[in-house]
Every structure is written in C-alpha cells, then in structure tokens.
Amino acid sequence: MYENHKKHYTDILQEIKDSGLWKEERVITTPQKSRINTTRVNGVLNMCANNYLGLADNQQVIEAAKKAYDTWGYGLSSVRFICGTQSIHKQLEEKLSSFLMTEDTILYSSAFDANGGLFETITTENDAIISDELNHASIIDGVRLSKAKKYRYKNNDMASLEEQLIQADKDGAGIKIIATDGVFSMDGIIANLKGICDLADKYNAMVMVDDSHAVGFVGKTGRGTHEYRDVVGRVDIITGTLGKALGGASGGYTSGRKEIIDLLRQRSRPYLFSNTLAPAIAGASLKVLEMLSESTSYRDKLEENTKYFRQEIKKIGLTIVEGEHPIVPIMLGDAVLSQKMAEKLLEKGVYVIGFYYPVVPKGKARIRTQISAAHSKEDLDYAIRAFKEAKEELGI
C-alpha cells in the first residue's frame, strides 16, 4: 500500500525544501508577452521566456491558429500512420525543410519526443554516439534509449571530441553520430559546428544538432546554427521545436537526410505512438515561417536588443557568460542566492528564475535572462535598474 511508502517521498520533498532548492510555479494570468500579470504581481517585465521573436501573442499568428480551427478542427484523435495526417501537416514539413535547407522533415509532439525517438531508431549496438557533456536532457535521454556505445566529450572542445572519435574507432564502431546542441541553453554558447563537421568528415561520422534555441533568429536569415557557422548541407540531422522562437506553443521536428526521415516514419516510437500535432499549431507555425521568410526584422531587433542588454548588464558589475546569443546568464554561483535575487527582482517588477543544480552544475547557479524582440529599450533599461538595485541590496 502507498501508506507504507509515503514517508519516503515526503522525506525527499522536505530535503529539497530544507536545502532552499524548492521550485515554485508562478502562475501567469495573461498571454505570454513582454509584460505579464501573475497571481502575485501585475505588469512585470518578462525576462525569462523562450519567446525570442515576441510571436507568442502576435495577432497574425493567433489569426492563423483560429483559421486552422475552422478549417481543420480541434484535434485528430489519432497517430499519424492511422488517420492522423492532414495536408496541413505535410505542408508544414515541406515548409520546415525549405526554411532549414534540408531534404525532409518529420513532425513530433515536442522536441523532447524528437530527440527521444531518434537515436534508438537509427543506431544499433554496433554503432557509437559521441555526445557533448552539456547537451540538453532530451538528447541525454534519447541517447540512453539507444543500444549504441556511448561516448562523451567536453563542452564544445574539439580536441576532446577527436579523442572520443578515435576511441570509438578503436572500439570497432560502425556508424558514428556526433550529437550536440546548436546553442547550449544554460550558457547561450553557440556550438562550433564548423569544427564538428570537419572532424565528422575526417572520421566518417554523422552530425546531429538540436537547434531549439537557434532556429528563427540565429544566422543571417535565422535558419539556425548551421547557417551561422556556414555549414549548411554538412549537418545530417537537425531537431528542434515550434515552442520557442517559432510562436512559442508546442511541437517539435526532426529534419535532415531523406533516408533517415523515412526510417523515423517507420520506426520512431514517439511518432508512431503519440497523437498528431494539433492542426492549429501547424497552421500557426506555417504563418510564422512565412513571416520569417519574408523579412528578418524580428531577428534584427532581437540582435540589437541582445547587444544592448549584454553591454549594459556588465556595466553594473554583474558577471555574464560572454557571447552574442539572447540567452544571457547572470552568474551568481550560489543556489540560494539565485532564489533570493529572483524573488527580489519580482518585487521590483522583473520576472526571472534562478537556475541551480541539477539544471546546471553545482557552484554555477545563475539567473538566466532571455532577451526578446518584443522588449523595448525602455524595458531593458528598467531591467538593468532593477538588477542594479537587487545587487546592492543583496550585497553582491
């Protein structure tokens, strides 16, 4: 009976609370946008959403979703291969392939599912997966499901990657897949895809990139890290999400070599056994891709905002991870301090969240701010002032 085990779970929960690491879910009472209301404070500046291009409440996107409801209904009540494929899903897959400059694309319910259904489908126990140590949890879990030999290299370290490729060859690996985030979500570091692709060519490996924090705004036209690093056509597999820059709802995809996509349609378990992506999300995503193909204005504004915020946050004496991505981690080191600063900032009208172990390594707690094209210069100045006041009040 559960009563015999209840204390075990109660003790674990109490330990989390006692350590100061309890995660409270703040409740938002408005649509996602640059200024939001919560059940605690109204009109707060949102500095921690993945709403990079500010499209989560864009009226064109909302209207596209409404139109999709009228045309395609609410849901499919089925998986894709039974009776869950509408022409709008095929249109979105074709549009994503065109936007990403790949051969084909398959849709999933989430990017987590895309990564979860990838590696076990395309590898066997005779193969090898060489994974960056800071890859997203979805890649880690997806790799665990595979029977392939697993290797790990130091974050964005090409010498370490080469060592693991050499070891995989010594161990007799057949297919070798290098797996990396395009942008490492806790640090905003953009992967060295040029170096990775060069090593892949040298050691006859394939390259897989999760570009969830890049597609829509990284690169000259927002195609992603493969465009940014000038390796278009050299990356074999790109996974990503529709739930960040591309409208902020949900849904994911795997894009890349046609034969791999075809195999995923036949054997990828999250695809075969999960309900189809809601047609309204497909319709809205098509609209977003149309908008981004017509103009780079959203990514250009985001780039401008990011440069300004990075410059100004350093002026007040806070330490950030250097870079040019709109993820701007403010490094504090201490988990409890990150919680206190987040609370202090909420009181001052800025919504941020403290990140700490196990989300980031021990001793590397931080406030991860994320800039949006929806932020005005006045918004960013407001945030800088709040950070300055919180820093002084907490004695940082």
Secondary structure, 3 states (H helix, E strand, C coil): CHHHCHHHHHHHHHHHHHCCCCCCCCCECCCCCCEECECCCCCEEECCCCCCCCCCCCHHHHHHHHHHHHHHCCCCCCCHHHHCCCHHHHHHHHHHHHHHCCCEEEEECCHHHHHHCCHHHHCCCCCEEEEECCCCHHHHHHHHHCCCEEEEECCCCHHHHHHHHHHHHHCCCCCEEEEEECEECCCCEECCHHHHHHHHHHCCCEEEEECCCCCCCCCCCCCCHHHHCCCCCCCCEEEEECCCCCCCCCCEEEEECHHHHHHHHHHCHHHHCCCCCCHHHHHHHHHHHHHHHHCCHHHHHHHHHHHHHHHHHHHCCCCECCCCCCEEEEEEECHHHHHHHHHHHHHCCEECCEECCCCCCCCCEEEEEECCCCCCHHHHHHHHHHHHHHHHHCCC
